[in-house]
Amino acid sequence: MPSYAVIFISTLKDINDASYGAMAEKMDVLSRDQDGYMGIESVRSADGRGITISYWSSLEAIKKWKANKEHGVAQSLGKTRWYKNYKVQICRIEHDYDMA
């Protein structure tokens, strides 16, 4: 069964802003309780550029997460306070396998 990935590529204005890290942790916990959530992977370089990929069972689950009220607050703060820029891509995963 296909699943979906939301790829979020961003650059922080200030990598030392502790409020960003606190909100990111809060969103990580909140997303885990959402229907259709399947996991997350995230990396950020010393210059503030990051990539986060969250995995979802359906497009409907992604829409519900985007519409989540607390997530909306984080999105607004991201636009006005934390990000120099960002890009979102939603991809359908047809196959998935690993080394094991």
N, CA, C and O atoms as CSV, one atom per row, in Angstrom:
chain,resi,resn,atom,element,x,y,z
A,1,MET,N,N,0.842,-1.176,0.000
A,1,MET,CA,C,0.000,0.000,0.000
A,1,MET,C,C,0.895,1.249,0.000
A,1,MET,O,O,1.795,1.364,0.832
A,2,PRO,N,N,0.656,2.162,-0.908
A,2,PRO,CA,C,1.467,3.384,-0.959
A,2,PRO,C,C,1.293,4.222,0.304
A,2,PRO,O,O,0.250,4.185,0.957
A,3,SER,N,N,2.317,4.961,0.626
A,3,SER,CA,C,2.263,5.936,1.717
A,3,SER,C,C,2.778,7.260,1.159
A,3,SER,O,O,3.071,7.364,-0.033
A,4,TYR,N,N,2.888,8.260,2.012
A,4,TYR,CA,C,3.265,9.597,1.552
A,4,TYR,C,C,4.356,10.180,2.439
A,4,TYR,O,O,4.430,9.899,3.635
A,5,ALA,N,N,5.198,10.998,1.821
A,5,ALA,CA,C,6.244,11.707,2.540
A,5,ALA,C,C,6.038,13.204,2.348
A,5,ALA,O,O,5.797,13.678,1.238
A,6,VAL,N,N,6.136,13.937,3.452
A,6,VAL,CA,C,6.137,15.394,3.399
A,6,VAL,C,C,7.583,15.815,3.649
A,6,VAL,O,O,8.124,15.603,4.734
A,7,ILE,N,N,8.193,16.406,2.643
A,7,ILE,CA,C,9.583,16.840,2.726
A,7,ILE,C,C,9.582,18.343,2.981
A,7,ILE,O,O,9.063,19.123,2.182
A,8,PHE,N,N,10.174,18.735,4.109
A,8,PHE,CA,C,10.218,20.137,4.520
A,8,PHE,C,C,11.687,20.558,4.545
A,8,PHE,O,O,12.464,20.091,5.378
A,9,ILE,N,N,12.055,21.443,3.623
A,9,ILE,CA,C,13.429,21.932,3.502
A,9,ILE,C,C,13.420,23.388,3.951
A,9,ILE,O,O,12.634,24.191,3.449
A,10,SER,N,N,14.297,23.727,4.900
A,10,SER,CA,C,14.258,25.075,5.448
A,10,SER,C,C,15.649,25.585,5.803
A,10,SER,O,O,16.607,24.822,5.922
A,11,THR,N,N,15.723,26.893,5.966
A,11,THR,CA,C,16.923,27.545,6.482
A,11,THR,C,C,16.479,28.458,7.621
A,11,THR,O,O,15.602,29.304,7.450
A,12,LEU,N,N,17.099,28.273,8.783
A,12,LEU,CA,C,16.771,29.085,9.945
A,12,LEU,C,C,17.424,30.461,9.866
A,12,LEU,O,O,18.522,30.614,9.331
A,13,LYS,N,N,16.730,31.454,10.407
A,13,LYS,CA,C,17.311,32.792,10.534
A,13,LYS,C,C,18.395,32.789,11.605
A,13,LYS,O,O,19.462,33.372,11.415
A,14,ASP,N,N,18.122,32.130,12.734
A,14,ASP,CA,C,19.043,32.101,13.873
A,14,ASP,C,C,19.081,30.693,14.441
A,14,ASP,O,O,18.143,30.269,15.117
A,15,ILE,N,N,20.152,29.969,14.174
A,15,ILE,CA,C,20.264,28.577,14.619
A,15,ILE,C,C,20.307,28.462,16.140
A,15,ILE,O,O,20.070,27.382,16.682
A,16,ASN,N,N,20.607,29.561,16.836
A,16,ASN,CA,C,20.702,29.540,18.299
A,16,ASN,C,C,19.415,29.947,19.014
A,16,ASN,O,O,19.411,30.071,20.239
A,17,ASP,N,N,18.335,30.155,18.283
A,17,ASP,CA,C,17.059,30.540,18.888
A,17,ASP,C,C,16.439,29.318,19.578
A,17,ASP,O,O,15.916,28.422,18.915
A,18,ALA,N,N,16.502,29.292,20.907
A,18,ALA,CA,C,16.014,28.147,21.682
A,18,ALA,C,C,14.518,27.920,21.519
A,18,ALA,O,O,14.043,26.794,21.671
A,19,SER,N,N,13.771,28.974,21.213
A,19,SER,CA,C,12.327,28.812,21.063
A,19,SER,C,C,11.986,27.922,19.876
A,19,SER,O,O,10.963,27.237,19.885
A,20,TYR,N,N,12.840,27.929,18.852
A,20,TYR,CA,C,12.608,27.056,17.701
A,20,TYR,C,C,12.725,25.587,18.110
A,20,TYR,O,O,11.863,24.773,17.782
A,21,GLY,N,N,13.793,25.261,18.824
A,21,GLY,CA,C,13.997,23.876,19.258
A,21,GLY,C,C,12.873,23.381,20.150
A,21,GLY,O,O,12.441,22.234,20.034
A,22,ALA,N,N,12.400,24.242,21.041
A,22,ALA,CA,C,11.300,23.868,21.923
A,22,ALA,C,C,10.027,23.582,21.122
A,22,ALA,O,O,9.317,22.615,21.401
A,23,MET,N,N,9.744,24.427,20.127
A,23,MET,CA,C,8.554,24.206,19.305
A,23,MET,C,C,8.716,22.952,18.448
A,23,MET,O,O,7.756,22.202,18.273
A,24,ALA,N,N,9.898,22.718,17.920
A,24,ALA,CA,C,10.133,21.519,17.109
A,24,ALA,C,C,9.885,20.260,17.938
A,24,ALA,O,O,9.279,19.307,17.448
A,25,GLU,N,N,10.342,20.250,19.171
A,25,GLU,CA,C,10.095,19.101,20.057
A,25,GLU,C,C,8.605,18.933,20.325
A,25,GLU,O,O,8.091,17.815,20.319
A,26,LYS,N,N,7.915,20.039,20.560
A,26,LYS,CA,C,6.473,19.994,20.805
A,26,LYS,C,C,5.738,19.429,19.588
A,26,LYS,O,O,4.836,18.605,19.742
A,27,MET,N,N,6.112,19.863,18.386
A,27,MET,CA,C,5.468,19.374,17.168
A,27,MET,C,C,5.787,17.902,16.930
A,27,MET,O,O,4.945,17.162,16.421
A,28,ASP,N,N,6.982,17.473,17.289
A,28,ASP,CA,C,7.341,16.062,17.152
A,28,ASP,C,C,6.418,15.198,18.013
A,28,ASP,O,O,5.895,14.187,17.546
A,29,VAL,N,N,6.225,15.595,19.253
A,29,VAL,CA,C,5.334,14.854,20.160
A,29,VAL,C,C,3.897,14.889,19.657
A,29,VAL,O,O,3.222,13.859,19.633
A,30,LEU,N,N,3.427,16.060,19.258
A,30,LEU,CA,C,2.046,16.214,18.792
A,30,LEU,C,C,1.782,15.401,17.522
A,30,LEU,O,O,0.732,14.773,17.393
A,31,SER,N,N,2.730,15.414,16.594
A,31,SER,CA,C,2.519,14.698,15.325
A,31,SER,C,C,2.375,13.197,15.548
A,31,SER,O,O,1.635,12.532,14.823
A,32,ARG,N,N,3.066,12.665,16.531
A,32,ARG,CA,C,3.012,11.222,16.814
A,32,ARG,C,C,1.621,10.753,17.222
A,32,ARG,O,O,1.302,9.571,17.094
A,33,ASP,N,N,0.795,11.668,17.709
A,33,ASP,CA,C,-0.571,11.326,18.123
A,33,ASP,C,C,-1.601,11.485,17.007
A,33,ASP,O,O,-2.786,11.228,17.222
A,34,GLN,N,N,-1.166,11.902,15.823
A,34,GLN,CA,C,-2.092,12.136,14.716
A,34,GLN,C,C,-2.392,10.837,13.976
A,34,GLN,O,O,-1.501,10.019,13.745
A,35,ASP,N,N,-3.653,10.660,13.610
A,35,ASP,CA,C,-4.028,9.504,12.791
A,35,ASP,C,C,-3.243,9.528,11.489
A,35,ASP,O,O,-3.138,10.571,10.844
A,36,GLY,N,N,-2.701,8.405,11.109
A,36,GLY,CA,C,-1.985,8.286,9.849
A,36,GLY,C,C,-0.501,8.583,9.927
A,36,GLY,O,O,0.216,8.387,8.946
A,37,TYR,N,N,-0.023,9.050,11.070
A,37,TYR,CA,C,1.398,9.337,11.240
A,37,TYR,C,C,2.192,8.033,11.225
A,37,TYR,O,O,1.800,7.057,11.866
A,38,MET,N,N,3.307,8.016,10.493
A,38,MET,CA,C,4.102,6.798,10.372
A,38,MET,C,C,5.562,6.977,10.806
A,38,MET,O,O,6.267,5.984,10.984
A,39,GLY,N,N,6.026,8.204,10.977
A,39,GLY,CA,C,7.406,8.411,11.404
A,39,GLY,C,C,7.975,9.706,10.866
A,39,GLY,O,O,7.342,10.421,10.089
A,40,ILE,N,N,9.214,9.988,11.313
A,40,ILE,CA,C,9.867,11.233,10.919
A,40,ILE,C,C,11.376,11.055,10.940
A,40,ILE,O,O,11.915,10.280,11.730
A,41,GLU,N,N,12.044,11.781,10.061
A,41,GLU,CA,C,13.505,11.849,10.021
A,41,GLU,C,C,13.860,13.312,9.817
A,41,GLU,O,O,13.204,14.008,9.043
A,42,SER,N,N,14.905,13.789,10.511
A,42,SER,CA,C,15.253,15.198,10.410
A,42,SER,C,C,16.751,15.402,10.611
A,42,SER,O,O,17.373,14.757,11.455
A,43,VAL,N,N,17.315,16.309,9.821
A,43,VAL,CA,C,18.721,16.703,9.964
A,43,VAL,C,C,18.821,18.212,9.777
A,43,VAL,O,O,18.031,18.820,9.055
A,44,ARG,N,N,19.824,18.811,10.453
A,44,ARG,CA,C,20.072,20.239,10.295
A,44,ARG,C,C,21.573,20.467,10.369
A,44,ARG,O,O,22.247,19.941,11.255
A,45,SER,N,N,22.091,21.254,9.435
A,45,SER,CA,C,23.517,21.559,9.396
A,45,SER,C,C,23.841,22.756,10.291
A,45,SER,O,O,22.938,23.459,10.746
A,46,ALA,N,N,25.116,22.983,10.538
A,46,ALA,CA,C,25.570,24.077,11.396
A,46,ALA,C,C,25.183,25.452,10.851
A,46,ALA,O,O,25.097,26.416,11.611
A,47,ASP,N,N,24.951,25.547,9.541
A,47,ASP,CA,C,24.581,26.839,8.959
A,47,ASP,C,C,23.058,27.086,8.970
A,47,ASP,O,O,22.586,28.096,8.446
A,48,GLY,N,N,22.298,26.157,9.570
A,48,GLY,CA,C,20.860,26.359,9.725
A,48,GLY,C,C,19.987,25.713,8.675
A,48,GLY,O,O,18.763,25.774,8.782
A,49,ARG,N,N,20.574,25.092,7.658
A,49,ARG,CA,C,19.783,24.429,6.617
A,49,ARG,C,C,19.349,23.056,7.124
A,49,ARG,O,O,20.157,22.305,7.668
A,50,GLY,N,N,18.077,22.737,6.942
A,50,GLY,CA,C,17.559,21.467,7.440
A,50,GLY,C,C,16.601,20.803,6.493
A,50,GLY,O,O,15.996,21.438,5.630
A,51,ILE,N,N,16.477,19.495,6.677
A,51,ILE,CA,C,15.509,18.696,5.926
A,51,ILE,C,C,14.800,17.791,6.924
A,51,ILE,O,O,15.431,17.042,7.670
A,52,THR,N,N,13.482,17.876,6.919
A,52,THR,CA,C,12.658,16.994,7.743
A,52,THR,C,C,11.701,16.270,6.819
A,52,THR,O,O,11.048,16.886,5.976
A,53,ILE,N,N,11.621,14.963,6.982
A,53,ILE,CA,C,10.689,14.153,6.193
A,53,ILE,C,C,9.765,13.439,7.171
A,53,ILE,O,O,10.212,12.657,8.010
A,54,SER,N,N,8.479,13.717,7.051
A,54,SER,CA,C,7.498,12.983,7.849
A,54,SER,C,C,6.729,12.050,6.920
A,54,SER,O,O,6.506,12.360,5.750
A,55,TYR,N,N,6.331,10.911,7.461
A,55,TYR,CA,C,5.684,9.865,6.681
A,55,TYR,C,C,4.253,9.677,7.160
A,55,TYR,O,O,3.979,9.657,8.360
A,56,TRP,N,N,3.346,9.540,6.196
A,56,TRP,CA,C,1.913,9.493,6.478
A,56,TRP,C,C,1.247,8.405,5.654
A,56,TRP,O,O,1.720,8.043,4.576
A,57,SER,N,N,0.145,7.891,6.177
A,57,SER,CA,C,-0.571,6.806,5.499
A,57,SER,C,C,-1.455,7.288,4.356
A,57,SER,O,O,-1.809,6.504,3.475
A,58,SER,N,N,-1.819,8.587,4.363
A,58,SER,CA,C,-2.736,9.085,3.332
A,58,SER,C,C,-2.610,10.596,3.170
A,58,SER,O,O,-2.079,11.287,4.039
A,59,LEU,N,N,-3.103,11.089,2.054
A,59,LEU,CA,C,-3.158,12.534,1.844
A,59,LEU,C,C,-4.112,13.191,2.833
A,59,LEU,O,O,-3.877,14.319,3.267
A,60,GLU,N,N,-5.177,12.499,3.188
A,60,GLU,CA,C,-6.135,13.018,4.164
A,60,GLU,C,C,-5.461,13.228,5.525
A,60,GLU,O,O,-5.717,14.231,6.193
A,61,ALA,N,N,-4.612,12.298,5.935
A,61,ALA,CA,C,-3.883,12.441,7.204
A,61,ALA,C,C,-2.970,13.663,7.164
A,61,ALA,O,O,-2.847,14.379,8.158
A,62,ILE,N,N,-2.331,13.903,6.024
A,62,ILE,CA,C,-1.466,15.078,5.863
A,62,ILE,C,C,-2.289,16.357,5.973
A,62,ILE,O,O,-1.876,17.307,6.638
A,63,LYS,N,N,-3.446,16.385,5.326
A,63,LYS,CA,C,-4.318,17.562,5.386
A,63,LYS,C,C,-4.771,17.845,6.814
A,63,LYS,O,O,-4.819,19.001,7.235
A,64,LYS,N,N,-5.103,16.795,7.556
A,64,LYS,CA,C,-5.534,16.981,8.948
A,64,LYS,C,C,-4.384,17.505,9.802
A,64,LYS,O,O,-4.606,18.344,10.675
A,65,TRP,N,N,-3.172,17.034,9.573
A,65,TRP,CA,C,-2.014,17.522,10.320
A,65,TRP,C,C,-1.760,18.997,9.991
A,65,TRP,O,O,-1.494,19.799,10.886
A,66,LYS,N,N,-1.841,19.346,8.718
A,66,LYS,CA,C,-1.632,20.748,8.329
A,66,LYS,C,C,-2.683,21.652,8.975
A,66,LYS,O,O,-2.391,22.799,9.313
A,67,ALA,N,N,-3.898,21.142,9.145
A,67,ALA,CA,C,-4.991,21.930,9.711
A,67,ALA,C,C,-5.016,21.912,11.239
A,67,ALA,O,O,-5.816,22.631,11.838
A,68,ASN,N,N,-4.175,21.121,11.882
A,68,ASN,CA,C,-4.127,21.051,13.345
A,68,ASN,C,C,-3.849,22.446,13.908
A,68,ASN,O,O,-2.937,23.136,13.454
A,69,LYS,N,N,-4.637,22.848,14.892
A,69,LYS,CA,C,-4.562,24.205,15.441
A,69,LYS,C,C,-3.172,24.537,16.003
A,69,LYS,O,O,-2.623,25.596,15.701
A,70,GLU,N,N,-2.607,23.647,16.809
A,70,GLU,CA,C,-1.284,23.899,17.389
A,70,GLU,C,C,-0.198,23.912,16.316
A,70,GLU,O,O,0.749,24.694,16.391
A,71,HIS,N,N,-0.341,23.052,15.332
A,71,HIS,CA,C,0.603,23.039,14.212
A,71,HIS,C,C,0.494,24.357,13.436
A,71,HIS,O,O,1.496,24.875,12.944
A,72,GLY,N,N,-0.709,24.888,13.331
A,72,GLY,CA,C,-0.914,26.177,12.664
A,72,GLY,C,C,-0.171,27.308,13.350
A,72,GLY,O,O,0.369,28.192,12.685
A,73,VAL,N,N,-0.140,27.288,14.680
A,73,VAL,CA,C,0.607,28.298,15.436
A,73,VAL,C,C,2.094,28.183,15.095
A,73,VAL,O,O,2.760,29.190,14.855
A,74,ALA,N,N,2.608,26.954,15.077
A,74,ALA,CA,C,4.018,26.734,14.735
A,74,ALA,C,C,4.318,27.198,13.311
A,74,ALA,O,O,5.369,27.789,13.063
A,75,GLN,N,N,3.414,26.939,12.384
A,75,GLN,CA,C,3.607,27.373,10.999
A,75,GLN,C,C,3.689,28.898,10.913
A,75,GLN,O,O,4.546,29.439,10.214
A,76,SER,N,N,2.803,29.584,11.621
A,76,SER,CA,C,2.809,31.055,11.606
A,76,SER,C,C,4.105,31.611,12.181
A,76,SER,O,O,4.693,32.536,11.622
A,77,LEU,N,N,4.547,31.045,13.301
A,77,LEU,CA,C,5.803,31.496,13.902
A,77,LEU,C,C,6.988,31.203,12.987
A,77,LEU,O,O,7.934,31.988,12.916
A,78,GLY,N,N,6.933,30.077,12.295
A,78,GLY,CA,C,7.991,29.748,11.348
A,78,GLY,C,C,8.111,30.806,10.267
A,78,GLY,O,O,9.216,31.225,9.922
A,79,LYS,N,N,6.984,31.236,9.734
A,79,LYS,CA,C,6.980,32.241,8.667
A,79,LYS,C,C,7.463,33.599,9.153
A,79,LYS,O,O,8.181,34.297,8.437
A,80,THR,N,N,7.074,33.974,10.364
A,80,THR,CA,C,7.381,35.324,10.846
A,80,THR,C,C,8.659,35.418,11.673
A,80,THR,O,O,9.268,36.485,11.749
A,81,ARG,N,N,9.071,34.309,12.294
A,81,ARG,CA,C,10.178,34.396,13.246
A,81,ARG,C,C,11.387,33.538,12.906
A,81,ARG,O,O,12.514,34.023,13.009
A,82,TRP,N,N,11.199,32.270,12.501
A,82,TRP,CA,C,12.304,31.328,12.473
A,82,TRP,C,C,12.956,31.090,11.125
A,82,TRP,O,O,14.165,30.866,11.068
A,83,TYR,N,N,12.206,31.131,10.046
A,83,TYR,CA,C,12.756,30.700,8.757
A,83,TYR,C,C,13.164,31.848,7.842
A,83,TYR,O,O,12.428,32.822,7.681
A,84,LYS,N,N,14.333,31.723,7.254
A,84,LYS,CA,C,14.733,32.598,6.141
A,84,LYS,C,C,13.927,32.187,4.918
A,84,LYS,O,O,13.438,33.024,4.159
A,85,ASN,N,N,13.802,30.874,4.748
A,85,ASN,CA,C,13.054,30.315,3.625
A,85,ASN,C,C,12.684,28.878,3.945
A,85,ASN,O,O,13.270,28.251,4.828
A,86,TYR,N,N,11.704,28.368,3.215
A,86,TYR,CA,C,11.346,26.951,3.330
A,86,TYR,C,C,10.633,26.502,2.060
A,86,TYR,O,O,10.148,27.308,1.266
A,87,LYS,N,N,10.590,25.204,1.905
A,87,LYS,CA,C,9.924,24.582,0.765
A,87,LYS,C,C,9.291,23.284,1.265
A,87,LYS,O,O,9.884,22.571,2.074
A,88,VAL,N,N,8.089,22.982,0.782
A,88,VAL,CA,C,7.395,21.752,1.150
A,88,VAL,C,C,7.106,20.955,-0.113
A,88,VAL,O,O,6.622,21.492,-1.109
A,89,GLN,N,N,7.410,19.671,-0.052
A,89,GLN,CA,C,7.087,18.761,-1.155
A,89,GLN,C,C,6.326,17.582,-0.567
A,89,GLN,O,O,6.691,17.071,0.492
A,90,ILE,N,N,5.276,17.150,-1.245
A,90,ILE,CA,C,4.518,15.975,-0.827
A,90,ILE,C,C,4.673,14.930,-1.922
A,90,ILE,O,O,4.366,15.174,-3.089
A,91,CYS,N,N,5.153,13.769,-1.520
A,91,CYS,CA,C,5.477,12.711,-2.478
A,91,CYS,C,C,4.767,11.415,-2.113
A,91,CYS,O,O,4.612,11.089,-0.936
A,92,ARG,N,N,4.350,10.700,-3.107
A,92,ARG,CA,C,3.773,9.372,-2.909
A,92,ARG,C,C,4.902,8.353,-2.952
A,92,ARG,O,O,5.726,8.369,-3.867
A,93,ILE,N,N,4.940,7.477,-1.973
A,93,ILE,CA,C,5.958,6.427,-1.913
A,93,ILE,C,C,5.342,5.145,-2.464
A,93,ILE,O,O,4.401,4.597,-1.889
A,94,GLU,N,N,5.871,4.686,-3.557
A,94,GLU,CA,C,5.363,3.469,-4.200
A,94,GLU,C,C,6.014,2.206,-3.637
A,94,GLU,O,O,5.354,1.183,-3.452
A,95,HIS,N,N,7.322,2.292,-3.367
A,95,HIS,CA,C,8.071,1.148,-2.834
A,95,HIS,C,C,8.996,1.642,-1.741
A,95,HIS,O,O,9.431,2.794,-1.746
A,96,ASP,N,N,9.292,0.753,-0.801
A,96,ASP,CA,C,10.158,1.087,0.302
A,96,ASP,C,C,10.939,-0.169,0.694
A,96,ASP,O,O,10.349,-1.212,0.976
A,97,TYR,N,N,12.248,-0.063,0.709
A,97,TYR,CA,C,13.045,-1.198,1.175
A,97,TYR,C,C,14.345,-0.668,1.747
A,97,TYR,O,O,14.714,0.482,1.506
A,98,ASP,N,N,15.041,-1.509,2.508
A,98,ASP,CA,C,16.300,-1.094,3.100
A,98,ASP,C,C,17.323,-2.231,3.032
A,98,ASP,O,O,17.061,-3.285,2.452
A,99,MET,N,N,18.449,-2.007,3.612
A,99,MET,CA,C,19.561,-2.948,3.555
A,99,MET,C,C,19.216,-4.302,4.190
A,99,MET,O,O,19.669,-5.351,3.730
A,100,ALA,N,N,18.422,-4.258,5.232
A,100,ALA,CA,C,18.054,-5.506,5.923
A,100,ALA,C,C,17.165,-6.337,5.031
A,100,ALA,O,O,16.743,-7.426,5.421
